[in-house]
Amino acid sequence: MKKFILAASVLVAVYSCKKAEGTAKENTTEAASEAPKSNNKIVTLNGGITEIVSALGHEKEIVGTDVTSTYPASLKTTAKDLGHVRSMTIEPIMAVSPTLILASDKDINPELLGKIKSSGIKVDVFKQEYTVDGTKKLIEEVAKALGNTEYQKLNDKIDADLKQVQPIAKKPKVLFIYARGNMLMVSGKNTPMASLITLAGGENAVNDFEDFKPLTPEAVVKANPDVLFFFETGLQGAGGNEGALKMPGVSQTNAGKNKKIIAMDGGLVSGFGPRLGEAAVGLNKLLIENAK
């Protein structure tokens, strides 16, 4: 549990940064945003869950979200931003008068959860696993919480998208670097980013520890990645490609020597919701391009 909390915290932090910069992008998932199927007033406290609720056609029922919920971007104008879930208080939630609160076990504040339960508002806390099967299970469970039986089409789309991932003859070693301000972290094994890299046909460059750890020159040199992978906002904040190439140890790696640096939308690649297949395909394409 501890490892997942740390991983989730890192991803939540970048979401926060991302939303503050207002750079959320719409991608190609066709959210089933027809008329609401219930009269719920929903608060979603996880970006992936928010995407699921929206894709199931309940976007208009969402009255509040946490800071990680950056997709669909239209929620910015229709739902209240309640802040960072790990530091959120009960007051802003109660202010939007929800009838249903949906959250992930990875990031909800235990104290907040206790207060929500005491309030009598219906709350569902889902176990989130950063795998294909875990994502499909989450979609099914969220759908059932909404009384919606049309979740299979979302899971089918994940499968259809994943079939577009092309094999890469020599799996590139990919080092994900989370950069925010002066904080530089790399993702080890059993992290969401390691899972996505594997789905995309690459190999996570660091496998001798779990979770995220601070970037050190020694670790980067030892990993010797072929490609450096960033969230778009993280790379921008680090000074772009030039800034990345100046990070400790990078110049001694294959990625540094060949200037192989890629970046993707943080919400897309870390959500592990209906767009998981899209994220894997997008990363796969970038890895193939950088293998040339």
Solvent accessible surface area in square Angstrom, and as a share of the most:
residue,aa,sasa,rsa
1,M,133,0.59
2,K,172,0.73
3,K,61,0.26
4,F,57,0.24
5,I,57,0.29
6,L,69,0.34
7,A,1,0.00
8,A,3,0.02
9,S,31,0.20
10,V,9,0.05
11,L,6,0.03
12,V,5,0.03
13,A,17,0.13
14,V,2,0.01
15,Y,14,0.05
16,S,23,0.15
17,C,23,0.14
18,K,6,0.02
19,K,30,0.13
20,A,90,0.70
21,E,82,0.37
22,G,47,0.45
23,T,48,0.28
24,A,20,0.16
25,K,105,0.45
26,E,99,0.44
27,N,49,0.25
28,T,110,0.64
29,T,12,0.07
30,E,147,0.66
31,A,33,0.25
32,A,13,0.10
33,S,59,0.38
34,E,109,0.49
35,A,71,0.55
36,P,57,0.36
37,K,92,0.39
38,S,33,0.22
39,N,151,0.77
40,N,40,0.20
41,K,80,0.34
42,I,0,0.00
43,V,0,0.00
44,T,0,0.00
45,L,0,0.00
46,N,11,0.06
47,G,4,0.04
48,G,2,0.02
49,I,0,0.00
50,T,0,0.00
51,E,12,0.05
52,I,0,0.00
53,V,0,0.00
54,S,1,0.00
55,A,3,0.02
56,L,2,0.01
57,G,1,0.01
58,H,0,0.00
59,E,21,0.10
60,K,145,0.61
61,E,8,0.04
62,I,3,0.02
63,V,33,0.19
64,G,0,0.00
65,T,4,0.02
66,D,0,0.00
67,V,15,0.09
68,T,4,0.02
69,S,4,0.02
70,T,6,0.04
71,Y,13,0.05
72,P,10,0.06
73,A,28,0.22
74,S,54,0.35
75,L,5,0.03
76,K,91,0.39
77,T,123,0.72
78,T,91,0.53
79,A,14,0.11
80,K,121,0.51
81,D,68,0.35
82,L,12,0.06
83,G,26,0.25
84,H,54,0.24
85,V,0,0.00
86,R,78,0.29
87,S,82,0.53
88,M,12,0.05
89,T,74,0.43
90,I,24,0.12
91,E,114,0.51
92,P,43,0.27
93,I,0,0.00
94,M,85,0.38
95,A,83,0.64
96,V,26,0.15
97,S,65,0.42
98,P,10,0.06
99,T,69,0.40
100,L,3,0.01
101,I,0,0.00
102,L,0,0.00
103,A,0,0.00
104,S,0,0.00
105,D,40,0.21
106,K,7,0.03
107,D,4,0.02
108,I,13,0.07
109,N,31,0.16
110,P,104,0.65
111,E,114,0.51
112,L,3,0.02
113,L,32,0.16
114,G,36,0.34
115,K,96,0.41
116,I,0,0.00
117,K,124,0.53
118,S,99,0.64
119,S,48,0.31
120,G,67,0.64
121,I,27,0.14
122,K,112,0.48
123,V,31,0.18
124,D,36,0.19
125,V,54,0.31
126,F,16,0.06
127,K,130,0.55
128,Q,5,0.02
129,E,68,0.30
130,Y,19,0.07
131,T,66,0.38
132,V,29,0.17
133,D,108,0.56
134,G,5,0.05
135,T,1,0.01
136,K,43,0.18
137,K,111,0.47
138,L,2,0.01
139,I,0,0.00
140,E,52,0.23
141,E,55,0.25
142,V,0,0.00
143,A,0,0.00
144,K,126,0.53
145,A,24,0.19
146,L,11,0.06
147,G,67,0.65
148,N,6,0.03
149,T,119,0.69
150,E,80,0.36
151,Y,43,0.16
152,Q,96,0.42
153,K,96,0.41
154,L,11,0.05
155,N,8,0.04
156,D,72,0.37
157,K,60,0.25
158,I,0,0.00
159,D,52,0.27
160,A,52,0.41
161,D,14,0.07
162,L,35,0.18
163,K,169,0.71
164,Q,96,0.43
165,V,33,0.19
166,Q,96,0.43
167,P,125,0.79
168,I,24,0.12
169,A,117,0.91
170,K,168,0.71
171,K,120,0.51
172,P,9,0.06
173,K,63,0.27
174,V,0,0.00
175,L,1,0.00
176,F,0,0.00
177,I,0,0.00
178,Y,1,0.00
179,A,7,0.06
180,R,96,0.35
181,G,70,0.67
182,N,161,0.83
183,M,87,0.39
184,L,40,0.20
185,M,21,0.09
186,V,2,0.01
187,S,0,0.00
188,G,0,0.00
189,K,78,0.33
190,N,77,0.40
191,T,3,0.02
192,P,0,0.00
193,M,0,0.00
194,A,9,0.07
195,S,29,0.18
196,L,0,0.00
197,I,0,0.00
198,T,86,0.50
199,L,48,0.24
200,A,0,0.00
201,G,15,0.15
202,G,3,0.03
203,E,73,0.33
204,N,8,0.04
205,A,10,0.08
206,V,7,0.04
207,N,76,0.39
208,D,95,0.49
209,F,31,0.13
210,E,61,0.27
211,D,22,0.11
212,F,3,0.01
213,K,96,0.41
214,P,89,0.56
215,L,18,0.09
216,T,54,0.31
217,P,57,0.36
218,E,125,0.56
219,A,30,0.24
220,V,1,0.00
221,V,57,0.32
222,K,153,0.65
223,A,10,0.08
224,N,53,0.27
225,P,0,0.00
226,D,38,0.20
227,V,3,0.02
228,L,0,0.00
229,F,0,0.00
230,F,0,0.00
231,F,2,0.01
232,E,46,0.21
233,T,6,0.04
234,G,3,0.03
235,L,20,0.10
236,Q,117,0.52
237,G,65,0.63
238,A,28,0.22
239,G,50,0.48
240,G,23,0.23
241,N,73,0.37
242,E,112,0.50
243,G,17,0.16
244,A,0,0.00
245,L,27,0.14
246,K,164,0.70
247,M,16,0.07
248,P,57,0.36
249,G,12,0.11
250,V,0,0.00
251,S,73,0.47
252,Q,111,0.49
253,T,0,0.00
254,N,54,0.28
255,A,0,0.00
256,G,8,0.08
257,K,137,0.58
258,N,90,0.46
259,K,134,0.57
260,K,46,0.19
261,I,18,0.09
262,I,8,0.04
263,A,27,0.21
264,M,14,0.06
265,D,11,0.06
266,G,3,0.02
267,G,3,0.03
268,L,17,0.08
269,V,1,0.01
270,S,6,0.04
271,G,4,0.04
272,F,3,0.01
273,G,2,0.02
274,P,3,0.02
275,R,6,0.02
276,L,2,0.01
277,G,0,0.00
278,E,23,0.10
279,A,0,0.00
280,A,0,0.00
281,V,14,0.08
282,G,22,0.21
283,L,0,0.00
284,N,1,0.01
285,K,118,0.50
286,L,48,0.24
287,L,0,0.00
288,I,54,0.27
289,E,100,0.45
290,N,31,0.16
291,A,64,0.49
292,K,182,0.77
